[in-house]
Amino acid sequence: MDNAVAELPALVLPEPLAAQGLSLRTKWEEDTDFVRDLYISHRWEEMRAAPWSDEERLAFLRDQARLQAAHYDMHYHDADFLIVEMAGLPIGRLYLFRHNRSDLRIVEIGLMPDWRGRGLGGALLRWVQDVAREGGYALCSIHVEQSNPALRLYRRLGFIDIEPVGPYILLHWKTPAS
């Protein structure tokens, strides 16, 4: 039995999210600096423990962002690389790998600091769960750092811990039977 998803439908946010000004668009080459800065915003606090100057931390994180982008391009080249926008301004990213019927993989989800804690991440995750359910996926999965405060949100939304993988935890949300 072929596990690949033949033709993928376009991803469209539900009207309640769109009515708030939230939208998704494909990542463009011009988004490289934004995506890098978003990555840095997620890692900056943990880097304070490094005995480096801010310039050294920034150089390291820029390089890490470059390496992450190269990894995603190599291993998830056919994923949906989406930029989350609010009223046309980029505020985050959502990368989904939909080419395996058994697992809708959230490769990456993140919002800029000013947009965290407003319920947008939860709304996007609930929408991804709807995409999994409506698309016939068996489950939805994500790797989350064990120290990530968003773990509480994932667990509240029904994701369960499957196994530790280095500094990450693999989480699954099983799609309810229709």
C-alpha positions in Angstrom: 0.0 0.0 0.0 1.3 3.4 -1.0 1.7 5.7 2.1 2.4 8.8 0.1 -0.2 11.6 -0.3 -0.9 11.9 -4.0 -2.2 15.4 -4.4 -2.2 17.8 -1.5 -5.0 20.4 -1.2 -4.1 24.0 -0.6 -3.8 25.0 3.0 -6.5 27.6 3.9 -7.0 29.0 7.4 -10.5 28.9 8.7 -12.6 32.1 8.5 -12.4 33.0 12.2 -8.6 33.1 12.1 -8.6 35.0 8.7 -11.1 37.5 10.1 -8.5 38.3 12.8 -6.1 39.3 10.1 -4.0 36.1 10.3 -2.8 34.6 7.1 -0.3 32.1 5.7 1.8 32.4 2.6 4.7 30.4 1.1 8.1 31.4 2.4 10.0 33.5 -0.1 13.8 33.9 -0.5 13.3 37.4 0.8 12.2 35.9 4.1 15.6 34.6 5.0 16.5 37.4 7.4 13.1 37.3 9.0 13.3 33.5 9.5 16.9 33.9 10.9 15.7 36.6 13.3 12.8 34.4 14.4 15.2 31.6 15.1 17.5 33.9 17.1 14.5 35.2 19.2 13.7 31.6 20.2 17.3 30.8 21.2 18.6 34.1 22.7 17.7 33.5 26.4 19.4 30.0 26.5 22.5 31.5 24.9 22.9 34.0 27.8 24.5 31.1 29.7 27.3 30.9 27.2 30.4 32.8 28.3 30.4 34.9 25.1 29.8 38.5 24.2 26.5 39.4 22.6 28.3 39.7 19.2 29.7 36.1 19.6 26.2 34.8 20.6 24.6 36.5 17.6 27.3 35.2 15.2 26.8 31.6 16.6 23.0 31.8 16.4 23.1 33.2 12.9 25.2 30.2 11.9 22.9 27.8 13.7 19.9 29.4 11.8 21.7 28.9 8.5 22.4 25.2 9.4 18.8 24.6 10.4 17.6 26.1 7.1 20.0 23.8 5.2 18.8 20.8 7.2 15.2 21.6 6.5 15.9 22.2 2.8 17.6 18.8 2.5 15.4 16.6 4.6 12.0 18.4 4.1 12.5 19.9 0.6 8.9 19.1 -0.3 7.3 20.5 2.9 5.0 23.5 3.1 7.3 26.3 4.3 4.8 28.9 5.4 5.1 32.4 6.9 2.5 33.4 9.4 1.3 36.9 8.8 -0.9 39.3 10.8 -2.4 42.0 8.6 0.3 41.4 6.0 3.3 41.5 8.4 5.4 38.4 9.1 5.0 37.3 12.7 6.0 33.6 12.6 6.5 30.4 10.6 4.8 27.1 10.2 6.5 24.3 8.4 4.4 21.2 7.7 5.4 17.9 6.0 2.2 16.4 4.6 3.7 13.8 2.2 3.2 10.8 4.5 -0.4 9.7 5.1 0.4 8.2 8.5 2.0 11.3 10.0 1.3 15.0 9.4 4.7 16.3 10.7 5.0 19.8 12.2 8.6 20.5 11.3 8.6 24.0 12.9 6.2 26.4 14.4 7.1 29.6 16.1 6.1 33.2 16.6 8.0 36.4 17.2 8.2 37.4 20.9 5.6 40.2 20.6 3.0 37.7 19.2 3.6 34.9 21.8 1.1 34.3 24.6 -1.9 35.7 22.6 -3.5 32.3 21.7 -2.3 32.4 18.1 0.0 29.4 18.5 -2.8 27.3 20.0 -5.2 28.4 17.3 -2.7 27.4 14.6 -2.1 24.0 16.3 -5.8 23.3 16.5 -6.1 24.2 12.8 -3.2 21.8 12.1 -5.1 19.1 14.0 -8.1 19.8 11.8 -5.9 19.5 8.7 -4.7 16.1 10.0 -8.2 14.9 10.8 -9.8 16.1 7.5 -6.8 14.9 5.5 -7.1 11.4 6.8 -3.7 11.3 8.6 -3.3 8.7 11.4 -1.5 11.2 13.6 0.2 14.6 13.9 3.7 14.7 15.3 6.4 17.2 16.4 9.7 17.2 18.2 9.7 19.8 21.0 12.7 20.7 23.2 12.2 19.3 26.7 12.7 22.8 28.2 10.2 24.5 25.9 7.3 26.1 27.8 5.0 25.4 24.9 5.0 21.7 26.0 2.1 22.6 28.3 0.1 23.8 25.3 0.9 20.7 23.2 -0.2 18.4 26.1 -3.3 20.5 26.7 -4.2 20.0 23.0 -3.9 16.2 23.4 -0.3 15.6 22.2 1.3 12.8 24.2 5.0 12.1 24.8 6.3 9.2 22.7 10.1 9.2 23.4 13.0 11.5 24.3 15.3 12.2 21.3 18.4 14.0 22.6 17.2 17.4 24.0 13.8 16.9 22.3 10.6 14.9 23.0 8.7 13.3 20.2 5.0 14.1 20.6 2.1 12.5 18.8 -1.5 13.5 18.5 -3.6 10.6 17.3 -6.4 11.6 14.9 -9.7 10.6 16.4 -11.6 8.0 14.3 -14.3 9.5 12.2 
